[in-house]
Each structure stands twice: as C-alpha cells, then as structure tokens.
Amino acid sequence: MAKANFDLPMDILEKVVKAAGAKSKREAIIIALDAYLKRKQIEELLAAEGKLFLNWSKKSLAKHRKSS
C-alpha cells in the first residue's frame, strides 16, 4: 500500500463520502478511484464497438464453449 499526502478540497471529499455511503474518507477515495477505472474500461469497450471482427461459425463457437 502506498502512502501519500494530498491537499484535497474538503467540500468535494465530504460529498463523495456521503454519496458513496463510505465510513471513512479513505474508503470514499478508494470507491471513487474504482468507479473511475470502471468508467474508463466501459469507454474503451464502447470505443472498440464494431471495430473487432470475429470470424466464428456456430460450430467453432460450440467447440469453444465445450472446452471452457
């Protein structure tokens, strides 16, 4: 775990604690960071929509499902 000291705006931090239902400021920051990363992953997936070509037949897909 990394330790860091930051001068954060208390009004925003208190809003995040309340909105997240967090028990501490630390927990609120972790929740906010996790939500940010999830949102970025969704944005990347949406940006890739329609750009990936999958050449699977029903037969090859069935074979893949059985092997998993």
MMTF fields as JSON, N, C-alpha, C and O atoms, coordinates in Angstrom:
{
  "mmtfVersion": "1.0.0",
  "mmtfProducer": "UNKNOWN",
  "numBonds": 271,
  "numAtoms": 272,
  "numGroups": 68,
  "numChains": 1,
  "numModels": 1,
  "chainsPerModel": [1],
  "groupsPerChain": [68],
  "chainIdList": ["A"],
  "bondAtomList": [4, 2, 8, 6, 12, 10, 16, 14, 20, 18, 24, 22, 28, 26, 32, 30, 36, 34, 40, 38, 44, 42, 48, 46, 52, 50, 56, 54, 60, 58, 64, 62, 68, 66, 72, 70, 76, 74, 80, 78, 84, 82, 88, 86, 92, 90, 96, 94, 100, 98, 104, 102, 108, 106, 112, 110, 116, 114, 120, 118, 124, 122, 128, 126, 132, 130, 136, 134, 140, 138, 144, 142, 148, 146, 152, 150, 156, 154, 160, 158, 164, 162, 168, 166, 172, 170, 176, 174, 180, 178, 184, 182, 188, 186, 192, 190, 196, 194, 200, 198, 204, 202, 208, 206, 212, 210, 216, 214, 220, 218, 224, 222, 228, 226, 232, 230, 236, 234, 240, 238, 244, 242, 248, 246, 252, 250, 256, 254, 260, 258, 264, 262, 268, 266],
  "bondOrderList": [1, 1, 1, 1, 1, 1, 1, 1, 1, 1, 1, 1, 1, 1, 1, 1, 1, 1, 1, 1, 1, 1, 1, 1, 1, 1, 1, 1, 1, 1, 1, 1, 1, 1, 1, 1, 1, 1, 1, 1, 1, 1, 1, 1, 1, 1, 1, 1, 1, 1, 1, 1, 1, 1, 1, 1, 1, 1, 1, 1, 1, 1, 1, 1, 1, 1, 1],
  "groupList": [{"groupName": "MET", "atomNameList": ["N", "CA", "C", "O"], "elementList": ["N", "C", "C", "O"], "formalChargeList": [0, 0, 0, 0], "bondAtomList": [1, 0, 2, 1, 3, 2], "bondOrderList": [1, 1, 2], "singleLetterCode": "M", "chemCompType": "L-PEPTIDE LINKING"}, {"groupName": "ALA", "atomNameList": ["N", "CA", "C", "O"], "elementList": ["N", "C", "C", "O"], "formalChargeList": [0, 0, 0, 0], "bondAtomList": [1, 0, 2, 1, 3, 2], "bondOrderList": [1, 1, 2], "singleLetterCode": "A", "chemCompType": "L-PEPTIDE LINKING"}, {"groupName": "LYS", "atomNameList": ["N", "CA", "C", "O"], "elementList": ["N", "C", "C", "O"], "formalChargeList": [0, 0, 0, 0], "bondAtomList": [1, 0, 2, 1, 3, 2], "bondOrderList": [1, 1, 2], "singleLetterCode": "K", "chemCompType": "L-PEPTIDE LINKING"}, {"groupName": "ASN", "atomNameList": ["N", "CA", "C", "O"], "elementList": ["N", "C", "C", "O"], "formalChargeList": [0, 0, 0, 0], "bondAtomList": [1, 0, 2, 1, 3, 2], "bondOrderList": [1, 1, 2], "singleLetterCode": "N", "chemCompType": "L-PEPTIDE LINKING"}, {"groupName": "PHE", "atomNameList": ["N", "CA", "C", "O"], "elementList": ["N", "C", "C", "O"], "formalChargeList": [0, 0, 0, 0], "bondAtomList": [1, 0, 2, 1, 3, 2], "bondOrderList": [1, 1, 2], "singleLetterCode": "F", "chemCompType": "L-PEPTIDE LINKING"}, {"groupName": "ASP", "atomNameList": ["N", "CA", "C", "O"], "elementList": ["N", "C", "C", "O"], "formalChargeList": [0, 0, 0, 0], "bondAtomList": [1, 0, 2, 1, 3, 2], "bondOrderList": [1, 1, 2], "singleLetterCode": "D", "chemCompType": "L-PEPTIDE LINKING"}, {"groupName": "LEU", "atomNameList": ["N", "CA", "C", "O"], "elementList": ["N", "C", "C", "O"], "formalChargeList": [0, 0, 0, 0], "bondAtomList": [1, 0, 2, 1, 3, 2], "bondOrderList": [1, 1, 2], "singleLetterCode": "L", "chemCompType": "L-PEPTIDE LINKING"}, {"groupName": "PRO", "atomNameList": ["N", "CA", "C", "O"], "elementList": ["N", "C", "C", "O"], "formalChargeList": [0, 0, 0, 0], "bondAtomList": [1, 0, 2, 1, 3, 2], "bondOrderList": [1, 1, 2], "singleLetterCode": "P", "chemCompType": "L-PEPTIDE LINKING"}, {"groupName": "ILE", "atomNameList": ["N", "CA", "C", "O"], "elementList": ["N", "C", "C", "O"], "formalChargeList": [0, 0, 0, 0], "bondAtomList": [1, 0, 2, 1, 3, 2], "bondOrderList": [1, 1, 2], "singleLetterCode": "I", "chemCompType": "L-PEPTIDE LINKING"}, {"groupName": "GLU", "atomNameList": ["N", "CA", "C", "O"], "elementList": ["N", "C", "C", "O"], "formalChargeList": [0, 0, 0, 0], "bondAtomList": [1, 0, 2, 1, 3, 2], "bondOrderList": [1, 1, 2], "singleLetterCode": "E", "chemCompType": "L-PEPTIDE LINKING"}, {"groupName": "VAL", "atomNameList": ["N", "CA", "C", "O"], "elementList": ["N", "C", "C", "O"], "formalChargeList": [0, 0, 0, 0], "bondAtomList": [1, 0, 2, 1, 3, 2], "bondOrderList": [1, 1, 2], "singleLetterCode": "V", "chemCompType": "L-PEPTIDE LINKING"}, {"groupName": "GLY", "atomNameList": ["N", "CA", "C", "O"], "elementList": ["N", "C", "C", "O"], "formalChargeList": [0, 0, 0, 0], "bondAtomList": [1, 0, 2, 1, 3, 2], "bondOrderList": [1, 1, 2], "singleLetterCode": "G", "chemCompType": "PEPTIDE LINKING"}, {"groupName": "SER", "atomNameList": ["N", "CA", "C", "O"], "elementList": ["N", "C", "C", "O"], "formalChargeList": [0, 0, 0, 0], "bondAtomList": [1, 0, 2, 1, 3, 2], "bondOrderList": [1, 1, 2], "singleLetterCode": "S", "chemCompType": "L-PEPTIDE LINKING"}, {"groupName": "ARG", "atomNameList": ["N", "CA", "C", "O"], "elementList": ["N", "C", "C", "O"], "formalChargeList": [0, 0, 0, 0], "bondAtomList": [1, 0, 2, 1, 3, 2], "bondOrderList": [1, 1, 2], "singleLetterCode": "R", "chemCompType": "L-PEPTIDE LINKING"}, {"groupName": "TYR", "atomNameList": ["N", "CA", "C", "O"], "elementList": ["N", "C", "C", "O"], "formalChargeList": [0, 0, 0, 0], "bondAtomList": [1, 0, 2, 1, 3, 2], "bondOrderList": [1, 1, 2], "singleLetterCode": "Y", "chemCompType": "L-PEPTIDE LINKING"}, {"groupName": "GLN", "atomNameList": ["N", "CA", "C", "O"], "elementList": ["N", "C", "C", "O"], "formalChargeList": [0, 0, 0, 0], "bondAtomList": [1, 0, 2, 1, 3, 2], "bondOrderList": [1, 1, 2], "singleLetterCode": "Q", "chemCompType": "L-PEPTIDE LINKING"}, {"groupName": "TRP", "atomNameList": ["N", "CA", "C", "O"], "elementList": ["N", "C", "C", "O"], "formalChargeList": [0, 0, 0, 0], "bondAtomList": [1, 0, 2, 1, 3, 2], "bondOrderList": [1, 1, 2], "singleLetterCode": "W", "chemCompType": "L-PEPTIDE LINKING"}, {"groupName": "HIS", "atomNameList": ["N", "CA", "C", "O"], "elementList": ["N", "C", "C", "O"], "formalChargeList": [0, 0, 0, 0], "bondAtomList": [1, 0, 2, 1, 3, 2], "bondOrderList": [1, 1, 2], "singleLetterCode": "H", "chemCompType": "L-PEPTIDE LINKING"}],
  "groupTypeList": [0, 1, 2, 1, 3, 4, 5, 6, 7, 0, 5, 8, 6, 9, 2, 10, 10, 2, 1, 1, 11, 1, 2, 12, 2, 13, 9, 1, 8, 8, 8, 1, 6, 5, 1, 14, 6, 2, 13, 2, 15, 8, 9, 9, 6, 6, 1, 1, 9, 11, 2, 6, 4, 6, 3, 16, 12, 2, 2, 12, 6, 1, 2, 17, 13, 2, 12, 12],
  "groupIdList": [1, 2, 3, 4, 5, 6, 7, 8, 9, 10, 11, 12, 13, 14, 15, 16, 17, 18, 19, 20, 21, 22, 23, 24, 25, 26, 27, 28, 29, 30, 31, 32, 33, 34, 35, 36, 37, 38, 39, 40, 41, 42, 43, 44, 45, 46, 47, 48, 49, 50, 51, 52, 53, 54, 55, 56, 57, 58, 59, 60, 61, 62, 63, 64, 65, 66, 67, 68],
  "secStructList": [7, 7, 7, 7, 7, 7, 7, 7, 7, 2, 2, 2, 2, 2, 2, 2, 2, 2, 2, 2, 6, 7, 1, 1, 2, 2, 2, 2, 2, 2, 2, 2, 2, 2, 2, 2, 2, 2, 2, 2, 2, 2, 2, 2, 2, 2, 2, 2, 6, 6, 6, 7, 7, 7, 7, 7, 7, 2, 2, 2, 2, 2, 2, 2, 2, 2, 2, 7],
  "xCoordList": [0.848, 0.0, 0.892, 1.857, 0.55, 1.314, 0.693, -0.528, 1.55, 1.069, 1.339, 2.379, 0.386, 0.53, -0.206, -1.221, 0.319, -0.331, -0.798, -0.016, -2.094, -2.665, -3.495, -4.093, -3.522, -4.377, -5.644, -5.693, -6.667, -7.904, -8.957, -9.014, -9.789, -10.888, -11.879, -12.497, -12.026, -12.854, -14.315, -14.989, -14.827, -16.24, -16.534, -17.558, -15.641, -15.833, -15.666, -16.443, -14.664, -14.415, -15.6, -15.986, -16.169, -17.34, -18.535, -19.3, -18.701, -19.784, -19.58, -20.538, -18.328, -18.021, -18.283, -18.849, -17.882, -18.126, -19.627, -20.057, -20.414, -21.866, -22.482, -23.293, -22.098, -22.673, -22.31, -23.118, -21.108, -20.649, -21.143, -21.08, -21.625, -22.037, -20.834, -20.935, -19.701, -18.45, -18.383, -18.99, -17.627, -17.465, -16.275, -16.143, -15.404, -14.227, -13.858, -14.344, -12.99, -12.507, -11.694, -11.794, -10.898, -10.075, -10.956, -10.68, -12.007, -12.913, -13.587, -13.76, -13.964, -14.6, -13.651, -14.07, -12.398, -11.406, -11.222, -11.14, -11.155, -10.989, -12.21, -12.058, -13.407, -14.625, -14.618, -14.959, -14.231, -14.208, -13.184, -13.464, -12.02, -10.99, -11.441, -11.226, -12.066, -12.564, -13.643, -13.65, -14.552, -15.612, -15.018, -15.492, -13.991, -13.328, -12.721, -12.878, -12.03, -11.411, -12.46, -12.264, -13.553, -14.624, -15.222, -15.5, -15.42, -15.968, -15.025, -15.48, -13.727, -12.747, -12.761, -12.652, -12.892, -12.974, -14.199, -14.121, -15.32, -16.543, -16.363, -16.799, -15.724, -15.469, -14.599, -14.848, -13.578, -12.699, -13.461, -13.27, -14.324, -15.121, -16.089, -16.264, -16.709, -17.632, -16.903, -17.446, -15.678, -14.896, -14.511, -14.343, -14.373, -13.981, -15.18, -15.01, -16.399, -17.603, -17.599, -17.419, -17.8, -17.854, -16.502, -16.434, -15.428, -14.085, -13.402, -12.357, -13.981, -13.413, -14.198, -15.429, -13.48, -14.12, -13.904, -12.768, -14.978, -14.91, -15.434, -16.575, -14.609, -14.972, -15.247, -14.526, -16.288, -16.637, -17.907, -18.88, -17.869, -19.073, -19.805, -19.271, -21.006, -21.738, -20.981, -20.957, -20.363, -19.628, -18.395, -18.156, -17.619, -16.41, -16.777, -16.067, -17.864, -18.31, -18.75, -18.431, -19.479, -19.914, -18.706, -18.684, -17.709, -16.49, -15.768, -15.29, -15.691, -15.04, -15.783, -15.155, -17.101, -17.889, -17.716, -17.699, -17.587, -17.405, -16.043, -15.903, -15.03, -13.677, -13.491, -12.526, -14.398, -14.259, -14.81, -14.765],
  "yCoordList": [-1.17, 0.0, 1.23, 1.322, 2.161, 3.399, 4.459, 4.567, 5.226, 6.332, 7.616, 7.776, 8.525, 9.801, 10.872, 10.612, 12.048, 13.197, 14.139, 14.564, 14.463, 15.358, 16.414, 16.166, 17.57, 18.637, 18.6, 19.18, 17.91, 17.719, 18.721, 19.08, 19.173, 20.07, 19.325, 18.351, 19.776, 19.075, 19.024, 18.028, 20.085, 20.075, 18.966, 18.291, 18.776, 17.715, 16.343, 15.427, 16.204, 14.932, 14.537, 13.368, 15.49, 15.2, 14.77, 13.895, 15.377, 14.981, 13.552, 12.788, 13.196, 11.839, 10.833, 9.769, 11.152, 10.264, 10.015, 8.878, 11.073, 10.951, 10.174, 9.274, 10.519, 9.867, 8.386, 7.567, 8.04, 6.655, 5.846, 4.617, 6.518, 5.814, 5.222, 4.195, 5.887, 5.391, 5.706, 6.661, 4.877, 5.068, 5.964, 6.467, 6.158, 6.994, 7.7, 7.355, 8.696, 9.408, 8.469, 8.515, 7.629, 6.672, 5.747, 5.525, 5.215, 4.323, 5.056, 4.488, 6.316, 7.101, 7.303, 7.223, 7.559, 7.752, 6.461, 6.491, 5.338, 4.043, 3.753, 3.296, 4.013, 3.8, 4.694, 4.247, 5.952, 6.89, 6.47, 6.554, 6.028, 5.584, 4.344, 4.226, 3.419, 2.199, 2.521, 1.956, 3.43, 3.832, 4.5, 4.281, 5.307, 5.969, 4.941, 5.043, 3.954, 2.924, 2.108, 1.789, 1.772, 1.034, 1.85, 1.315, 3.152, 4.015, 4.094, 4.08, 4.176, 4.203, 2.901, 2.931, 1.765, 0.481, 0.431, -0.055, 0.925, 0.949, 1.86, 1.521, 3.013, 3.926, 3.261, 3.418, 2.52, 1.825, 0.755, 0.602, 0.013, -1.008, -0.384, -0.899, 0.711, 1.383, 1.949, 1.951, 2.428, 2.957, 1.842, 2.093, 0.619, -0.518, -1.176, -2.072, -0.741, -1.356, -1.279, -0.213, -2.427, -2.507, -2.556, -2.644, -2.502, -2.499, -3.856, -4.057, -4.777, -6.115, -7.06, -7.078, -7.832, -8.779, -10.18, -10.635, -10.849, -12.216, -13.13, -12.998, -14.034, -14.936, -16.321, -17.278, -16.418, -17.689, -18.233, -17.511, -19.495, -20.163, -20.743, -20.75, -21.22, -21.84, -23.053, -23.317, -23.788, -24.999, -24.664, -25.299, -23.675, -23.324, -22.696, -22.896, -21.946, -21.357, -22.44, -22.375, -23.436, -24.554, -25.32, -25.727, -25.511, -26.213, -25.412, -25.981, -24.134, -23.261, -23.303, -23.356, -23.28, -23.318, -24.626, -24.635, -25.737, -27.029, -27.133, -27.806, -26.461, -26.558, -25.659, -25.829, -24.704, -23.776, -24.335, -23.673],
  "zCoordList": [0.0, 0.0, 0.0, 0.758, -0.858, -0.958, -0.056, 0.056, 0.575, 1.391, 0.632, -0.007, 0.714, 0.034, 0.824, 1.471, 0.755, 1.393, 0.304, -0.547, 0.338, -0.646, 0.051, 1.099, -0.531, -0.05, -0.903, -1.987, -0.396, -1.147, -0.698, 0.478, -1.63, -1.237, -0.345, -0.776, 0.882, 1.859, 1.457, 1.722, 0.817, 0.445, -0.561, -0.46, -1.525, -2.517, -1.863, -2.131, -1.016, -0.346, 0.531, 0.564, 1.23, 2.072, 1.224, 1.631, 0.054, -0.854, -1.352, -1.473, -1.638, -2.104, -0.989, -1.238, 0.222, 1.367, 1.515, 1.712, 1.419, 1.577, 0.414, 0.629, -0.812, -1.994, -2.056, -2.495, -1.622, -1.674, -0.484, -0.497, 0.526, 1.738, 2.457, 3.128, 2.306, 2.878, 4.369, 4.854, 5.075, 6.513, 6.832, 7.948, 5.832, 6.047, 4.752, 3.675, 4.88, 3.698, 2.816, 1.59, 3.44, 2.702, 1.86, 0.681, 2.463, 1.755, 0.588, -0.49, 0.809, -0.246, -1.429, -2.584, -1.148, -2.22, -3.002, -4.23, -2.315, -2.986, -3.868, -5.001, -3.359, -4.137, -5.377, -6.472, -5.201, -6.319, -7.372, -8.568, -6.952, -7.901, -8.653, -9.859, -7.935, -8.57, -9.601, -10.695, -9.253, -10.182, -11.421, -12.535, -11.227, -12.355, -13.306, -14.523, -12.748, -13.591, -14.345, -15.518, -13.697, -14.366, -15.504, -16.577, -15.269, -16.303, -17.502, -18.646, -17.253, -18.338, -19.135, -20.361, -18.462, -19.16, -20.061, -21.189, -19.576, -20.374, -21.587, -22.687, -21.391, -22.51, -23.569, -24.764, -23.141, -24.086, -24.856, -26.063, -24.167, -24.837, -25.837, -26.941, -25.457, -26.365, -27.579, -28.684, -27.381, -28.493, -29.466, -30.659, -28.967, -29.809, -30.477, -31.303, -30.129, -30.68, -32.207, -32.796, -32.819, -34.267, -34.945, -36.171, -34.183, -34.764, -34.701, -35.318, -33.966, -33.85, -34.742, -34.723, -35.511, -36.404, -35.855, -35.725, -35.538, -35.051, -36.149, -36.593, -36.568, -37.651, -37.074, -37.36, -36.266, -35.649, -36.282, -36.498, -36.563, -37.04, -35.83, -34.721, -36.043, -34.942, -34.425, -33.223, -35.343, -34.97, -34.126, -33.098, -34.554, -33.797, -32.456, -31.472, -32.4, -31.143, -30.173, -28.985, -30.664, -29.815, -29.281, -28.119, -30.131, -29.709, -28.626, -27.645, -28.798, -27.815, -26.475, -25.418, -26.519, -25.291, -24.533, -23.303, -25.267, -24.626, -23.951, -22.93, -24.526, -23.978, -22.76, -22.015, -22.543, -21.412, -20.139, -19.103]
}
